[in-house]
Amino acid sequence: MEANVQEKSAEILQGIARHINCLSEENRNVRKRALEGIRKETFGKKPNLDGEILKQVFEQPFKLILKLVSDPVEKCRELSINLIVDYFKNVPQAEDTLPYLIPVLGQRLGQQDITEPSEELRLLLIDLLNIILETAGQKIAIYLDDMIGMLQRTIVDPYPAVKRESCMCASTLASTIPQHFHAQSESLIKPLLLTLSHQHSRVRVAAIKAIGAVIQNGNNKSVDDVTSHLAQRLFDQAPTVRAAVTEVVGNWLLDLYDRYSYFYKLIPLLLTGMTDELPDIRTQADALWHDVGIKYAQENEDEFKDKEGFAKPDPEHYPPNVERPNLGCRMLIFRNQSRIIPALIRDLGDWVVPTRIKSAQLLTTLIINSEDYTTQHTAVLLAGLYKACGDEEAEVVKYVVKSAELLGYFVEPEVWCKLVLASIKTTQSCGCLMVLAGIIRGSQKEQLKSYLADICGTLCGEDICRSPQGDTQSQLLACVSSIVQVSQGDCDGVSLQLFTILNTVLALAAGEAIKAQGRSTVSSLAAAQGLNSSQELYNTHTKQLIDTFQDNYAQWNSYSVERLVFDALLVESGPVVGEILDDVIPVLVANLKPEKDPDVRLKFFSLLSRLMVNAATTLDSQQRFGDFAVTVVRDMVIPNCVWKAGRTAGAIRTTAISCLWALLKSEVLTGEKLLTVIEQLLTQMKSLMEDDNHSTRLITCRVLTRIFHLLGTSLDQDRLHNMYPELLKRLDDSSDDIRVAVAKTFLAYFDCFEDGYDGDLYRAHLEHLYKGLLVHLDDPEQKIQEAILEVLLKAASINPQMLMKEIESVKHKHRTLKYCDRLADHIQNTLTKA
């Protein structure tokens, strides 16, 4: 057999002898043809030659081929490298040539500057290195320095493919000779970290895996240098990169020799993967973390036996849709969270948005694994959560609130209640309220019950529930909603406090959305207490809340929060107002006195008008408001109709007369009751008809019309005679709307004349009245003429002969005789019938 090998190799050598001699020729083409010829006669033979034959054939030309690796001609270098690659793939014990080959490769790849200019050939050389590693195995150890030197350069090569293959080569080298590699591993960390941020994701993945292998099989101290860089790769846009980080960190936590020293640095990286946006990465991270916990428990079996013997049963109150981590995972977090939490809280305030989002997500995972061991870090966590709740990024706030809910599941109210309530009292911040709402949502009903009074008492504080800021109001409502949601029937004991908070927020609401949220929460509170509607809740607590104002309602000003709460309470309570008029009316009277601040009076008149517009379902829901109607007119309306200089005083007069108009329209004020104040009322009506404000004059006319309708003939003649001069003046008003309104007032006015009215006795009044009306029968505006004609047609019944005489005396002065003729015909017909 050996003779055959010798014979066959001699035959082949004879065939390529000339090619071997040509390898040293100066002509590039000759060298190129020689390399091609050697390959054709050796590795290109079919069937393939035996490895032993090839080994003997290449003993002579191998060194010459090595020289051509540095040939100035790229094609010659390529052919020589390919021959060496084929040699290592096909020849047994090819590693025997390493003493000659490694220095040549080091000259081409390991220099400070790039010696091999061709990217493709550098890649081919790296492929050769990988083949050498596979072939040589442990024997590569003596060339470790040379290998490290080459990889230090090629890992940072400008060509991405060279970088990638170099990283793979570094991984293979580390796992092939770990016992020797340990001393040199740190040399590769710096170039690998430089490659970690390359623009190609495949290069980044290769660099991450190489870092994993280098540190796994090398000096573990390098973990300190790489963790921050790996953490940055968790924000990578490429899922493969994030998956690579998760895999590397998970393997370190499982198998790194010195992993116990670096748990606090590596755990956050793996847990971050459990909240990745990609389900596959979440699953991968979750599986690795589970294995880490199991292995940790096995390694500390003796200690864990004691803990398992005294372990508490699985908690009944546990976050839904969350799988409980194993004991090893929980103990790992317990022992390392004191070093993880401060850094995590710091990152929650980082200026980079993705960092804050990842930190907030990680915090939720950390609390789930920590469970009740979180208690000792509650104060630190709460401080970070308060601040993070104000983040402008909604995703951060979402996970911060989720963390707060988890605290509610795992931390006893005895601990968090004191801390959170103290912060709320000190800062009155929206963040504290948001955290409180979240914690309450996660709390257990039975545990929370004992602390409801303290919580509601704090939220009821003036500095807190009277905030004008929309965000704070929204979070106050969220706190109340959380209490209602968790406590349900237990809310009975704090119902008044919750009701007070809700009505205060409704009174100060910064927008319609807050009001809608507030009303919805009121309904939820009523339902939690087994009430059929929110009106039943108002029925229970409205009087109690109004009673709290008894000591100070006379001192309210335009800035008093109590006034706003009173306003909102009456508007929202609906029919309940009619049941507590004895408490409501005195408050209204006190705040509508003329000496009170004008702004306050305007606000109360506005409230009173709104209530009286729907009197049947508010003030008069129990048909009792009529008993207070005279009080409203005498003590509220009339004093505020007195003329005073200034625009504000004018606005108050307008509001007061509008309120009276609403009262009259509600029909709760009867004529009999109106007679008791008619003298004072008509006096002010005459004054208001001269008011500068158009609306005041117009509404006054309407009010007079309604008064005349109500009283009819019960008005005595002297009061009637005192009124018509003022009414005639309004026919000369600058506003046609008012003139038309006065005409309607005259119609009601003439209904007040008794059937037996003595026209002769009051001749002077009638003449003046008829003359004044006839003047406007010739008005330029047709609608005024029509309105006055209607008035005169009714007035004719009082003394038709006198009116006919007055018509004849002014008829010739009118521009048109149409209206005079119609009026005269009417009178004539009346007289004929009589």
Buried (B, 14 or more C-beta within 10 A) or exposed (E): EEEEBEEBBEEBBEBBEEBBEBBEEEEEEBBBBBBBBBBEBBBEEEEEBBBBBBBBBBEEBBBBBBEBBBBEEEBBBBBBBBBBBBBBEBBEEBBBBBEEBBBBBBBBBBEEEBBBEBBEBBBBBBBBBBBBBEBBEEBBBBBBEBBBBBBBBBBBBEBBBBBBBBBBBBBBBBBBBBEBBBEBBBBBBBBBBBBBEBEBBBBBBBBBBBBBBBBBBBBBBBBEBBBEBBBBBBBBEBBBBBBBBBBBBBBBBBEBBEBEEBBBBBBBBBBBBBBBEEEEBBEBBBEBBBBBBBBBBEEBEEEBEEEEEEEEEEEEEEBEEEEBBBBBBBBBBBBBBEEBBEEBBEBBEEEEEEBBBBBBBBBBBBBBBBBBBBBBBBEBBBEBBBBBBBBEEEBBBBBBBBBBBBBBBBBBBEBBBBBBBEBBEEBBBBBBBBBBBBBBBBBBEEBBBEBBEBBBEBBBBEEBBBBEEBBBBBBBBBBBBBBBBBBBEBBEEBBBBBBBBBBBBBBBBBEEEBBEBBBEBBBBBBBBBEBEEBBBBBBBBBBEBBEEBEEEBBEBEBEBBBBBBBBBBBBBBBBBBBBBBEBBBBBBBBBBBEEBBBBBBBBBBBBBBBBBEBBBEBBBBEEBBBEBBBBBBBBBBBBBBBEEEEEBBBBBBBBBBBBBBBBBBBEBBEBEBBBEBBEBBBBBBBBBBEBEBBBBBBBBBBBBBBBBBBBEEEBEBEEBBEBBEBBBBBBEBEEEEBBBBBBBBBBBBBBBBBEEBEBEEBEEBBBBBBEBBBBBBBBEEEEBBBBBBBBBBBBBBBBBEBBBEBBEEBBEEBEEEEBBEBBBEBBEEBEEEE
